[in-house]
Amino acid sequence: MITVAMSGINAIDNPGPGTGIARSLKESDLEIRTIGLAYDSMEPGIFMDWVIDKSYILPWPSCDPKVYLERLSYIHDREKIDVIIPALDAELPLYMKLRPEIEAMGIKILMPDIKTYMRRDKQNLVQLAPELGLLVPKTLVMSSPTDIVEAEKQFGYPMMIKGPFYEAFKVRTRAEAEKEFYNMAVKWGYPIIAQQFIVGDEYDMIGLADGHGLDMGTMAIKKIMVTKLGKVWTNVAVRNDAIFEAARKFVSGLKWAGGYELELLQKAGTDEFYLIEINPRFPAWLYMAAGCGINLPERLVKHLLNIPYETHSDYEAGKMLIRYTGEMIRHISDFEQLTTIGESKESQHSGESVQ
């Protein structure tokens, strides 16, 4: 039995990748025990015991790193974690800082160093995009709402206002821009990004890389429907040489390690692709890749444990992912245990496949 821990199990309107990671692993050819790492006792993934065998509450990533490490150590003593997959942007810098201590416990992890991580930051895309053969929308990094006036001069309305980690909103007036600026600053901190709005079709590329320039598998989708927060609700698998080439250059040029997502936009009526974002971890729609035969979490685990794995990117274009909402019924005692001792009950499905 291989034990894999993953965060991002907040399967809400702004979902994390954790439940998709767990589901992909449960449908792999490995015997996997999944450990959910949550930051709130109401994260739905905690209660999805058909994909998450056991969950623990962690302190917020903004806490003292020693406190965070002590909690991880406690969980590891209980579970004997083989691989950990951090899945949230806000926690990645902390994991990079604690990586030597985590690996000293015997836990495997695949992620970039902090310098590489920062190269793909939103505010640095202007420099990176040409290296990938892509264009980038005009971008302004803002530290004050007064900077919105400069953004208006540079590219006008509508424009996109983006947080440093999550969320992006299209705004049409200065009042809307200021509102989203303050909302994001409170939620995510600084800097806030203003970006030129370009009309066109949105595409995403998901991938996995080994840190030495090796592409371990990629898949591209076209967004069909998105939520108000910009999260994929429906997509369709596509194959496009320009997108695949951008991913190859990203992996080889940066020597990226771990999962990633390229967000691209094809300008209407042209063949021009603009780089919108590079997310430094698997996206929430990750299970789409596994469902199409490119099981990236499985490949990640096999790579770290020196088990032979496939690296092909062969999949059928035209397959669709459709999200839906659902309900679960649980007893209040489940919630009480989480809030009192910081961990869930053992899943009754532990060790079972979800196929």
N, C-alpha and C positions, 0 to 999 in steps of 0.2 A: 504494500500500500504506500503510495506517494502522497504526502500531505502538502497542499498548496494553499497559501493564504493570499487573499486579495482584498483590497479596499474598494471604495466606490460602489457599495451595494445599496445606494440610495435610489431605488427604482421609483422615482417620482416624476413630476412634470419636467424637471431638469435632471434626467437620469444620469447616473454614473455608469461606467463600463463593467462594474464588478459582477453583476448577475449574468451578464453576457459571457464574461470570462469563465465563471463557474459552470454555466450551461455548456459551453464549448468543451471544457475539460471533462464533464460528465458524459459527453457524447464521443469522447476520444477512445482510442484503443488502450488507454492506460487505466489502471485502477487508482482512482484519485479520491482522497478525502479533502473536502473543501472547507476552509476556515474563513469566515467573513470578518473583516476588520471594519467596525462601524464607529462613527463619531456621535451618533445620536440613537437613543433607544427606540425611536420610531422609524428608523430606516426600514423600508419594507423587505429588503433582502434578508434581514435577520429572520423573518418569519417564513421565508420561502424555503422551507426545509427539504424540498425535493431537489434543490440544487446546492444549498448551503448546509453543510452537515453540522456546523457549530459556529457561533458568532461571539465576538468579544467587543466591548466598548473600549476605544482608545481615547486618550486625552487629545485635545485639538493640536494640530501641527505647530501652532504658535506657542505652545508651552515650552518649558525648559527641556532641551533635548535629553537631559539625563532622566527626567521623569518619563518621557516617551520611550526611551530605551529600556527603562526598568519594566514598563508595562509589556513591551515586546518580549523581553526576556522571560517574564512570567508566563506569557502565552506559549512561548517556545518550550519552556520546561514542561508544560502540560501537554502540548500537542506534537512536539518534535517536528517542527516545520522544515520541509526540504527546500521549498521555493516560495518566495514572496513576490507578489506582483502589485506594486503601488499603482493606483489607477486614477489619482486625482492630481491636477496641476499644483494645487496649493501645498501638497505634502512632498512633492518630489525634491525640492531643495533640501528639506530636512533629511530625507533618505540618502541623498548624496553626501551630506555631512556625516551621517551615522553609518555609512556603508562599511567602513573597516570593522566597526564593532559588530554590525549585523553579520558580516561574513565570518568573523571570528567565532560566532556562535555555531557556525556550520550551516547557515542559511544561504542559499544561492539567490542571486538577484542580477538582473540584466538591465542596465540603465546607462545613460551617457554621463560624462563628467560635467561639472558645472559650466565650464567654458563652452562646451558644445551645446549644452542646454540653452545658454544665453544667446548663442548665434541664431537660434530659430525663434527668439522672442519676437512678439508682434512689432516692437519698436525697431527691430533690426532687419525686418524683411526687405526694406529698400536696398540694403547692401547684398542680401543673400539671393533674392529672386533672379538677378541677371546670371548668377552662377548656375542656376538651374534651368536657364533658357526660358524664363518666364518674365512677364511683366508684373508690376505691382501697382495697385491704386495709390494715388497721392495720399500721403499719411502725415498726420501731425500728432506728436506726443504732447499731451497736455498735463500740466500740473496745477492749473487754476482755471476756473470757468471763464475767466477773461480771455483765455486762449481760443475760445470758440469764435471770437471775432476774427482772428487770423485764419482759422479754418474756413470761415465764410468767404474770406477774400481769396483763398487758394482754390477752393473747389465748390463752394456754394451748397445749396440745398437741392434735393435731399442729400443727406450724408449719413454715415454710420458712426455710432458712438459705441465703443467697445471697452469692456473691463480688462484688467491686466491678466485675469485667468479665465473668466467665463462671461457669457452674455454679450449680445450685440443687438442694438436697436437702430432701426431706420428712423431718422427724425427729419422733420420738414420745416421747422421754425427754430429760432433761437431759444424760445421758451421751452420747447421740447428737448432741445440739446442740453440746456442747463439742468432740466429736471433729471434726465438720464445721467448726466455727469455726477450730480450729487448722489443719486441713488446708488450708482456703481462705486463711487468713492467710499460710501458708508459700508457697502457689502464686501468689497474686494480690495480697497486701498488704491494706491497710485502706482504707475501713471494711468491716465485714461487716454484712450486712443480715438482720434477722429480720423475717419477714412472716407475718401471719395466713393460715392455710390455709382456703381456701374450696372447698367441693365444687361441681363444675360442669364444663361443657365448655370446652375451651381452643380459642381461635381466634387466628390471626395475620393481620396485614395487612402486605403489602409495598408499598412505594411509592417514588417518585422525585419530587423537587421541585427547582425552579430557583433558590431563594434569594430570590425576589421574590413568593412567594405562589402561584406557578403549580404546579398538580398535573400532573405529566408522565406519570401512569399509576399505577394501584393494582390490587391483587388480594387477595382474602381466602381463607383456607383454614380448615378445621376439622381439628384434629389427631386422627388415628385411633390411631396407635401412636407411642410415643416410646421412646428409649433410656433407660438408667439415668441418663444425664447430662441427660435432658430434651430431647434433640435429635429433631427430627421424623424418623420412619422411614416412616410412611405418612400421607398427608393427602388431603383431598378439597376441591376448589374449591367455594366457597359465595358467595352474594350476600346481604348483610344491610345494610339502610339505616343502622342504628345504627353499625356498624363503619365504613362509608364516610364517615359524617358526622364521626366522631371523627378520621379521617385528614384530612378537609378542614380541620377546625379546627386540627389540628396544623400542617399546611403553611402555612395562611394566618396563623395566630396567631404562630408562631415564625419565619416566613419561612425555613423549613428549606431547606438546600441539600444535594443528594446523595441517596443511597439511605437507607432507614430501614425498620424493622420495628416495628409495634405488637403487643405480646403482650397478649391480653385473655382474660378468663374470664367466661362467662355462668353466674351462680349457678343451681344446679339448681332447677327449678320456678318460675323467675322470668324476667322480661325484663331484669334488671339486669346490666349489663356492668361489670366491674372492670378497671382498667388495671393490668397486672402489671409490664411493662417496656416501655421504648422503646429499641430497639437503634439506634445511630447509623450503621448501614451495612447493606448487603444481608445477608440471612440465608443460611445454608448451603443452604436449599431453593430458592434463587433460580431455578434452571433451571425449576422448575414454572411460573413466570410466562411464561417464553419459550416453553415447550412449549404453553401455552394461548393464545399470540398476543400477549402483553404483554412484549416483549423490552426490559427496562429498561436493561441495559448498552448495547445498541445506541442507545437514545434518549439516554443520557447522553453517549456519544461524539459522536453527531450534534449534540447541543446545544452541546457545547464547541467543535466544529469548524464551527459555523454551517451545518450541513447540515439541510435540512427533515426533520422527524420527526413521527410521530403522537403524540397525547396521550390517545387514547381508553382506556377501561377496559372494553371490551367483550370478554367471554369467557364460555364456557359453564360453568355450574355443574355439578358432578357428575363432572368429570374427576379422576382420582386420580394421585398420585405415590407410587411404591413404590421404596424404596431397596433395594439388594442389595450383597453383598460380591463382590469379584473378586480375581484374582491376576494379577501381571505377572512375567515372567521377564526379567531383565536381566543383563548381564555385570558382574563385579566391577570391571572397568575404568571403567565409568560412575560408580560410587561413588568410586573412587580419584581420578578427575578432579575431582569435586565437592569432595572434602576437600583436594586439593592446590592447585587454582587457583580454587575457589569459583564455578564455573559449569559448566553441563551441555554436552554435545555438542549440535550443531544437530539439530533434529528432521528426520527423513526425510520427514515430512508437511508441512513448513513451507509455509504459504500455501494449503494445501488446506482445503476445507470438510469438516466431519464429518458432513454430512447423508447 
